[in-house]
C-alpha cells in the first residue's frame, strides 16, 4: 500500500471514529447521548443526587428541577 493511500485511509478511519464518538457522547440532537437529561433528581450509580445534565450539589431532592420553566 502506498504511503499516500495509507494516510488517506488512516484519516478516514480517524474521522469516522471521532464522528461516532461525538454522536454517542452528545446524542444526535446534541443534548441526549450517554450523558442523558433528567429534570427529576435521582441518585446516580455512586449515590450522589444528580439532576439535568449531571449537575450535583445543592439539589432540592423531592422537587422537579425548575430551571426548564424559566
Secondary structure as UniProt FT lines:
FT   HELIX           3..26
FT   TURN            28..29
FT   STRAND          38..43
FT   TURN            45..46
FT   STRAND          49..52
FT   TURN            53..54
FT   STRAND          55..56
FT   TURN            61..62
FT   HELIX           67..69
//
